[in-house]
Amino acid sequence: MTKNICATLDLNKSVKTFELNITKLLEFSHIREWNGKKLREREE
């Protein structure tokens, strides 16, 4: 999977984008149903 990331010199915008992406990755639900394969797929 290739994802293009645009460069920006606006630090506030960059930090906000980073926060949004990380927040999505850290939101876990139904942890009992998770396994290593599902976690890896989510990280990718």
C-alpha positions as CSV (number, residue, x, y, z in Angstrom):
1,M,0.0,0.0,0.0
2,T,1.4,3.4,-1.0
3,K,0.2,6.5,0.7
4,N,1.2,9.9,-0.5
5,I,2.0,12.4,2.2
6,C,2.1,16.1,1.2
7,A,4.8,18.2,2.7
8,T,3.9,21.3,4.6
9,L,5.8,24.0,6.5
10,D,2.7,24.8,8.7
11,L,3.8,23.1,12.0
12,N,0.3,23.6,13.6
13,K,-1.4,21.8,10.7
14,S,1.2,19.0,10.7
15,V,0.8,18.4,14.5
16,K,-3.0,18.4,14.2
17,T,-2.9,15.8,11.3
18,F,-0.5,13.7,13.4
19,E,-2.7,13.9,16.4
20,L,-5.8,12.8,14.4
21,N,-3.9,9.8,12.8
22,I,-2.5,8.6,16.1
23,T,-5.8,9.0,18.0
24,K,-7.5,6.7,15.4
25,L,-4.7,4.1,15.9
26,L,-5.0,4.2,19.7
27,E,-8.8,3.8,19.8
28,F,-9.4,0.1,20.7
29,S,-12.7,-1.6,21.0
30,H,-13.6,-5.2,21.5
31,I,-10.1,-6.0,22.8
32,R,-11.0,-9.6,23.7
33,E,-11.7,-10.3,20.0
34,W,-8.3,-9.0,18.9
35,N,-5.3,-11.1,17.9
36,G,-1.9,-10.3,16.5
37,K,-3.1,-10.5,12.9
38,K,-5.9,-8.0,13.4
39,L,-3.6,-5.6,15.3
40,R,-1.0,-5.8,12.5
41,E,-3.7,-5.1,9.9
42,R,-4.9,-2.1,11.8
43,E,-1.4,-0.7,12.1
44,E,-0.8,-1.0,8.4
